[in-house]
């Protein structure tokens, strides 16, 4: 079980923690994507997962990709928000329908990260 005491809410999210959470919640290691739409940043839990034969990444590539997504989340200071959402959302990714969390991004760091995604 993940530790959700207030002191851990601000701790950076790690690859192992997120993989454990995904497997515990949905028994599958779903793909996470960051998407920018109309100047807003969203975290999507996609319907494709590592355990599928047709999944386009091997485990090492998946872990690298997840580390990149989590780096952005952590740099924006949103680890606690994402952690809480992953643990409490009542929805489940379904074929063709990703789960979506709008990330509240503010300040110069956020603007520069958004620009990176728009390039």
Secondary structure, DSSP 4 states (H G I P E B T S, - for coil): -----HHHHTSPP-HHHHHHHHHHHHSS-EEEEEEEETTEEEEEEEEEETTSTT-SS-HHHHHHHHHHHHHHHHHTT-HHHHHHHHHH-----BTTB-EEEEE---HHHHHHHHHHHH-
